[in-house]
Structures are given as C-alpha cells and as structure tokens.
Amino acid sequence: MPPGRTSCGRGSCTATCTRRICTLIRRVYPNRLRVSSLPARGSRPVTDRVVAGVGASSTAPIDDIVDAILTVVGADRTLVSVATIDTKADVLAPVAAALGVSSTSWTAEQLNRVSVPNPSARVRRETGTASVAEAAAVLGSGGGRVVTPKTNIGAVSIALACAAD
C-alpha cells in the first residue's frame, strides 16, 4: 500500500473508502475545509459579489482605506461598490475611483435604522449612528446580509454585505 494511504479493513479498498476518507484528508490536508463549514444542501450559496461598508477616522490616508478594503474582500470575492456615511463621501470618492467601483453615502439617520451585529457607543457619539461600516454595507447592497462583520485595520473599519444580483 502506498505511504499515506489507509485501509478500512475490507481488504481491497484504500484511501478512497468513504469510511476513512475524511480522516485521511484531515491528516494530509489539515487546512482543507471541513464538510461542516460548507453550506448545507439546498441552502443558498454565499455570493462572491459584495459591497464594502467603510468607516474611517479623519486621519486615515486614502491608500490605507484602499488596502484595508482589498485585504477584507480578498481574492475570492468581487467588490461591486463601496458605501459610507455622508460626512465621509468626499474621502470615499477617490477610494472608489482607485478600486474601479461606484460609491454611495448615507446619512446618520438612514444608517441608524439598520440593525447590525456590532453597534458601537463610541461611533454613535462621534457620528450620530451606532454603525457606519456594517450599516453602510447593508444599505449599499440593497438590504443584503452582512457576510463579513466589521473588521478593524488600523484607523479603518470594513464590513461586507452580499450585493444584489
């Protein structure tokens, strides 16, 4: 029997035997996705088209915002738009241009109406809404669900929501 292969005890089968394949895959490929992390049969697949909601401090350079968005979006998703609070719209326009996507902005009142997984009291004090990144992503996507909650990279917060098809 070749190295790294196992037998289930039936004699003729090797690593392809369904009783042992998951164990073998875990040993040989420890970083491979587990079956439990895959979508359930019949469920909607996770979209690869996303809208990035952006929250940033007034001192965050445009290059840092672009880098943060690219880091969170990653190579397996397609960015279709960026969104933020209206007071940051002038900062987001060059970011959107650098990324080759459209940008939208929302008032604090509009963002406040969105239920988000990670509201912030500090953000509420500074902007008038408990969430900028997550709420802007949801509104910018047309009501899509948050697929990547708020992620802080330096002075930038990024959240991703499924884009409408």
CORCORPE-V20077 format. One record per residue. RES is the residue in one letter. SS is DSSP state (H for helix, E for strand, - for the rest). BURIAL is # if it has 9 or more other C-alpha atoms within 8 Angstrom, else .. Layout:
BEGIN
res-><RES RES>
ss-><SS SS>
burial-><BURIAL BURIAL>
END
This chain:
BEGIN
res-><M P P G R T S C G R G S C T A T C T R R I C T L I R R V Y P N R L R V S S L P A R G S R P V T D R V V A G V G A S S T A P I D D I V D A I L T V V G A D R T L V S V A T I D T K A D V L A P V A A A L G V S S T S W T A E Q L N R V S V P N P S A R V R R E T G T A S V A E A A A V L G S G G G R V V T P K T N I G A V S I A L A C A A D>
ss-><- - - - - - - - - - - - - - - - - - - - H H H H H H H H - - - - - - H H H - - - - - - - - - - - E E E E E E E E - - - - - H H H H H H H H H H H H - - - - E E E E E E E E H H H H H H H H H H H H H H - - E E E E E - H H H H H - - - - - - - - H H H H H H H - - - - - H H H H H H H H - - - - - E E E E E E E E - - E E E E E E E - - ->
burial-><. . . . # # # # . . . . # # # . # . . # # . . # # # . . . . . . . . . . . . . . . . . . . . . . # # # # # # # # . . . # . # . # # # . # # . . # # . . . # # # # # # # # # # . # # . . # # # # # # . . . # # # # # # # # . . # # . # . . . . . . . . # # . . . # # # # # # # # # # # # # # . . # . # . . # # # . . . # # # # # # # # # . .>
END
